[in-house]
């Protein structure tokens, strides 16, 4: 049987509320366990913890979705290395040795 769209939306909302409540409770517990004894800050209520969680999501860019890490600076480095000619690899090694290792022996990146 095919589900109706409102059942799916209700399920999504329910899961989102459970996730927000779980993360909010985790922030609440960690804050109240660590911050008052270490820094002398006041304890938080649940809604303050959820607000702090939302603020951190806004400030640190997690609006891209849960589990999304973005592109790492070295993404695809191994692929580029595989497609280099031996001359390009040697040129790259020398440039990196001069730039980063002050004349030391550079090693190729791991694929």
C-alpha positions, -999 to 999 in steps of 0.1 A, spaced: 0 0 0 11 35 -8 15 59 22 -2 93 20 21 123 20 8 136 53 19 104 70 54 108 57 55 144 68 42 135 102 69 108 105 96 132 94 84 158 120 84 132 147 119 120 139 131 156 138 116 164 172 132 133 187 166 142 172 164 178 185 153 166 219 181 141 221 208 166 210 193 193 233 194 169 262 230 160 254 240 197 253 221 203 285 238 174 304 273 182 291 270 219 298 256 215 333 282 188 340 313 208 328 307 245 326 295 254 361 323 236 380 351 246 355 342 282 346 316 291 372 289 296 345 252 292 353 234 260 346 211 258 315 175 249 311 165 225 284 152 253 261 184 273 266 204 242 256 183 238 224 188 275 217 226 270 222 225 240 199 207 260 172 231 289 175 261 265 171 245 250 140 241 285 126 276 297 135 294 266 125 275 258 92 258 225 99 228 235 79 242 214 51 228 183 69 237 157 94 268 138 87 279 161 59 315 169 63 322 191 32 352 187 10 385 182 27 414 202 13 431 170 1 401 155 -16 411 138 -48 449 141 -41 454 104 -47 436 104 -80 456 134 -92 488 116 -82 478 85 -102 473 105 -133 507 124 -131 536 114 -153 568 105 -136 583 139 -146 553 157 -130 556 136 -99 593 144 -95 587 181 -101 560 180 -75 583 162 -50 610 188 -55 586 217 -52 571 203 -20 605 196 -5 617 231 -11 584 247 1 575 225 31 604 205 42 633 229 37 652 207 12 643 173 28 631 143 10 594 145 1 573 113 0 544 108 -24 508 111 -10 491 78 -3 464 68 -27 
